[in-house]
Amino acid sequence: MPKQIRLNAFDMNCVGHQSPGLWTHPRDRADSYNTLDYWVDLARTLERGKFDAIFLADVLGIYDVYRGSAATALEHAVQVPVNDPLMVIPAMAYVTRHLGFGVTCALSYEHPYPFARRMSTLDHLTGGRIGWNIVTGYLDSAARGMGRTEQAGHDDRYEIAEDYMQAVYKLWEASWEDGAVLRDRTQRRFADPDRIHRIQHDGPHFKVDAIHLCEPSPQRTPVLYQAGASARGRQFAAQHAECVFINGPSKTVIGAIARDLRSRAAGCGRDPADLVIFTVITAPTTAEADEKYRDYLRYVSEDGALALMSGWTGVDFAALPRDEPVRFTARNAMTSALEAFTTADPDRQWTVSEIARHAAIGGRGPVLVGSSVQIADALQDWVAETGIDGFNLAYALTPETFSDIVDLVIPELQTRGAYKRDYAPGTLREKLYGAGHARLPASHPAARVRRG
């Protein structure tokens, strides 16, 4: 029996997510990102395709590293303007019954106390279908927007994140015991105060002395995603994440990261799922898919792609020769983004021009072009050769890319027995890990703080 492939849709509450310039294509609808109709229609399409979740990226700050200015990002809509991703989730949840919602929230600039309430609220409103992508940020422009001179150092941000996680685990898992909520109309008792506890956290970066404001939600702690691929990020993911997103341009880069993550997770007594970020361009025939790809290339913005890559890596690509290999230099940004194009694959050297062309559709991830049969073959090959569990599928055009996957690729995978024909019941965690797994397992660090 072939391995069942997991699929998430990768989107962002903005005009230009991972393919700068393609918003100008006449069939693209990304510029309607600021309407509920866009998100509701997309959610219905994804549930029709039995996607595990829609995964919403987010970023605080503007990409202003390229040419030392935000002008290119603003002109080409490179992840700006960008709206709050949490706001669209309740509308999508209302028109679906099974689709999960992974949302990116940076912990660098919000105290754990109000954040824990926000995630519990979403878990209630979605019926236990919420997940949190834990990020620490990578743009100095975000730090300046929050009144700081610059962001904390790369590894320091993960130390802050460790402290943050301990605080939110206590709020979600230790404040309200199971059975604390009575809803007893006859006795006029909503809750039992003796089973509700003020948690105290006195960490190096955060202090909390409070009762969690929400009654326990279906999952308590949301499904935990993480995308850090640096050495420090992988260790954090191995300890905390249930699903890890891996980004890179080749099987060589991604396979090595996946193997290292699994080794680190095993050392922590855990086994998170690995999901690779891809962009798929498909059509009923190979010729039609190739023509669609050529058509898309007419609308890309390589300048926009370099603005995106400069923000991710902290390197101003405008200051480098276009046709010389890019070298690794330490930056206080997304370390893994620069490693992917320099040191991660010693047999491949990337020039600035090649990075610009590669990142123009799909950002850092691979782009697959072909018929539904070819795409299904490729996805299964990636799973077999790298050990990953599934894919976070970005779009070239929206909603066209997602509709093509639902109508063409998923039926092919289902025919092969490599993709589910229906959702499992229960919360997002139960759909991913089976009945009876609504809450984090005993092997997870959050379980250590539980009461009762």
N, C-alpha and C positions, 0 to 999 in steps of 0.2 A: 504494500500500500504506500503510495507516495506521501511525502511529508505535506501536511496541510499548511499552506502559505497564509500568513497574516497580512492584511492590507489596511493602511491608514491613508486618508487623503490629507495632503499637506497644503495648507492655505494660510493666509495672513490677512488681517483686517486693514488692507491697504490696496493701492492700485497696482504697484509692481513688486511682486514677491521675489521669485528666483529667476525670472527671465526678463531683464530690463528691456524696455522698448516694445515688447509684444502687446502691451495694452493698446497700441495704436492699430493693431490688426482689426479689420472691419467685423470679424466674428467674435472678437474678445469682449467680455462683459465685466472685466475687472474694475472698470471705473464706476460700476454701480455697487461697489463694496460697501458704500455708506447707506444702503437701503436694506430693509428687512427682507424684501422679496428675493434679493440675491441669496441670502443665507438660508432662507426657508426652502427655496427651490433646490439649492445645492444639497441640503440635508436630505430631502426626499429622494434625490437621485442616488446619493450614497447608500441610503438604507435599502433602496431597491437592489443595489449591487452587493448587499450584505457586507459592506465595509465594517471593520471593527470599530473605527472611530474616525472623526475628523480631528486632525491635529493642527492647532492654531499656533503658529509662530508669533513672536512679538519682539520688539526691541524698544528700549528707551534710548533716546538720543538720535542724532542725525549723522549720517556718513559724511564726515567732513575731513577725512584724512587725504583723500585724493585731491591733488593740487592745492592742499592746504585750505580747502574751502568746501562749503556745503552746496555750492552752485550746481555742480553736476548732478548730485543726488536730487536736488529740488527740481531742476529742469527736466530730468528723465524719470521722475517719480520712483526713485530707488528706495523702496520701503518708507517713503514719506510722500504725502500725509499718511499717518497710521493711527487708527482708532483703537480704543480699548477692546481686546478680544473677549473679555468676560461678558460684555454686554449683549452679545449676539447669541450666547448659548441658550438662555431660556426659550427664545423663540424657536430655535432649531429643535430643542428637546420637546416642545409642545406638539410639533408635527411629526415626531418620530416616536418609536417605542423601544428601539434596541440600539441605535447608533450611539457610540461613546463619544466623549468630548475631552480631548487632551488640550490643555491650555498652558501656554508659556507665561510664567510670572517670575520676574526677577526678585530675589529676596534681598538684594543689596540696599534697597531704598524704602522698605516698608517693614514696620515692626510686626513681629509674629502674632501679636494679640488681635489686631483687626483683620490680618490676612487669614488667620485660622477661621474666623467667623465667615469671611467671604467664601472660602472653599466649602465649608459645611453647608452654607446656604445653597450653593450650586449643587452639592450632592443631594440635598433634599429635593430641590426643584427638578432635577433630572431623574429622580428615582434611583440614585446610586450609579450614575453613568459618567461621573466626572473623574478626570485624571489631571495631574499637575506635572508639567515639565519644569524641573528645577534648574534655574539658570542663575548665574552670578553677575551677568553683564560683561561687556567687553569694549564699550565706547566711553572715552573720556568726556565726550559731549553730554552724555547722560549724567555723569558725575557733576559737571559744571551746571547743568540744569537743576540739580538738586542742591546747589550751594557749596559744592566742594571743588577744590582745585583740580583734582584728578581722582580716578578710581584707585582702589587699593590694588596692591600687587597681585599678580595672577594666582600664585599659590596661597597668598593671604586671603583671597576671596573664598577659597574653599575652606579655610579654617573658620571664617565667618559663617559659611554655609553649614558646617558641622554643628556649630552652636545653635544656629537657627532651627535646624532639624530637631534637635533635642527639645527645644521650646515648643514647637508645634506638635510634636508627638505627645507631649504631656497634655497639651490642651485637647487634642482630639481623642486620646486614648485613656487618660487618667483622671479627667475632671468629673465626668459623669459615669457612674457604674452602670453595667447592664441592669435593667430593672429599676433604675432611678425614676423613670417616667411612669407615672401611674395612670393618668387620665381617668381618675375615679370621680365621676360626677356625683355619685351618691354621697361619698364622704367629703366631697368638695376639696379633693387633694389632687393637684396636677402632678406633683413630683414629691419625692421623699428627700428632704434636705440632708438626712443622714447618709445618703448614698451619692451626694454631690460634693465635690472637694475643691477647695482652693489649691491650685497648683503653684508651686514656687520653683522658679528657675533662676539661678544666679550664675550666669555664664560669663565668659570673658568679654562678650560683645552685646548680649541681650539679657535683660532682667524682666521677669514676669512674676507677678503676685496677683493671681486672679482666678475666678471661676470662668470656664469657657462659656461664652454667651449663648451657644446653641445646644439644644438637646442632640443626642447622638444621631448622626445621619446614617443611611444604609451601609455605607462603607467605613464610616468614621474617618480614617485616613484615606484620601483619594488615591487612585492608582498612581504610582510614582514613576515618571519618565525622567530621563536625564540624557544629555547629549554631549557631555564633556569627553573629549577623546585624547587630551593631553595625559601624561602619566599621572598627574595629580587628579585630573578629572575622572580617569578610569578607576582609580582607587575609590573615589567618592561614589561612583556609579555602582561598583561592586558591593559596597556596603549598604547602599540605600535604594537603588533603582530596581523596579520590576521590569521595565522595558528600557533599553538603551538605544538611542539613535546614533548610527554611525554614518559619517559623511566622508567621501573621498572619491577620487577620479577613477579608481581601478580595483580589480579583484585583489591585486597584490597588497594595496594599502588597506583595503577593508578587511580582507582575510586575516591579516596580521593583527589588526585592532580587535577583531572578534575573538581570536584565539587568546589574546592577552586578557581581554575582559572576562572570559569564561574561567581562565586560570585564577585571576584575582578573586572572582566571585566564589569559586570553589573554596578558596582559602578563607572566605568569610562564611562558609556554609550555605551559600545561596547560588541561584542559577537564573539570572535575568535573561529575558528574551532580547535578541538583537534585531533591530530593524534598520535597513539601509535606505537612505534618501535617494530616490530615483526620479527621473522624468521619462514618461513613456509617450511616444508618438506612434499611433497605430491607425490602420485602415483595413478594409477587407482584403486588399492585396498588397504585395510588397511594393509594386510600382506606385500605387496610390499613397502609401505611407511615405515613400521617398519623395514624391511630389509635394506632399503636405509639409515635410521637413524643409524642402527647398523654399517653399512659400513662406514658412515661418522665418527663415533666415533673412528674408528681405526686410523684416521689421525690427530686428534686434538692435540693441544699442551697446556696442563694445565699450564706449566710454562709460555707460551706466554699469556695465559688468565690472569694469576696473574700479569704479567708485565703490561698488559692493565688496569686491575682494580687498580693496585697501582698508575699508572699515573692519572687515573680519580679521585681517592679518596685522593691522597696524603699520603696514608698509605703504608708502605713497608710490604706487606703480608709475605715476607720471614722471617721477624722478629717475627711473631706471631705463637703460637702453632697451628698446622694444625687442631686439632679436638676440639678446644674450641670456644665458640661463640665470634664473633667479636663485639666489643663495639664501640659506637660512640665517637669520639674525634674530636674536631674542627680542621680543616685543611684548608689551603689557596689554595684549589683546587676546585673540583666540589662537592660542599656540598651535593647536592641531590643524587649523586652516592653512597655516604657512608650512607646517611639516608635510602635509599631504602633497604639496607641489615641490618639495625640496628633498628632505632627508628620508621620507617614509618609503620611497621606492628608489633604491640606488641605481637602477637600470633605466630610469626615466628622468630626463632633465627638461624643465618647462621654461620657455621664454615668456616674456610679458605678452607678446602677441598671441602665443598659444593659449595662455591663461585667459586672455580676453575672449578669444573665440570659444573656448570650452565653457566659460562661465556665462556666456550670453544667453544660453538656454539651460536652465536647471541649476545654475550656480555651481557649487563644487561637485555635485553628484554626477554619475553617469547618465547619459541619454540613450534610451533604447528606441530604435526606429524599425518598424517592420509590420508584417501582417499579424493577426491575432495568434496564429500558430507560432510564428517566429518569436513573438513577445513571450508567450507562455513557455516556449523552449528556453529562452534566455533567463527568465525568472527562476525556473527550476534548476538551470545550470548554476546560477549564482548561489542558490540555496545549497546545492550539493557541494560546490567547490569551496565555499567560504564558511559554511556552518551557520549562516544567519537564519533567522526565523521568518522574516518577511520584509515588507517594503513600506516606506513612507513616500507616497507618490505625489510629487509636485506637478504643477500644470505648466504647459506651454501657453495654451489658451484656456480660459475658463468661461463657461463650464464645459467647453468642447472636449478637453482632455479627459475629464472625469466621465463624461457621457460615453466617450469612445471606450474607455476601460470597462465600464459597466456593461455596455452592449456587445463588445467584441472579445475582450480578453478574459473576463470572469467566466462567461459560459464555456470557453475553451478549457480553462483550469478546472471547472466543475466536471466537465466531461472526463477529464483525466483523474478525477478523484483527489485533486490537489487543492481544492477550495471548498469551503462549506456551502451547503445548499440552503441552510437556514440558521438563524441565530440560536444559540443556547439561551435558556431562560436565566433571569437573575440580573445582578449588578454587572457593571463593566468588568470587575475583577473575576466574577463567576463566569462570565462569558469567555474570559481569557484563560482561566485556570481551573474551571470546573465547579460544579454545584458544591455548596458548603464552604466556598472560599470568598465570601463577601468581605471578610476582613483580612488584614495582613497576617501571614502565617507566624507561628511561634519562632521561626528562625530569623525573623526580621528584627532589627534593633528597636523598632517601635513597640514590639510586644513586651519588652523589658519593663516598661513603665505602667502597664495595665494594672488596674485594680479589680479585685472581686472575681 
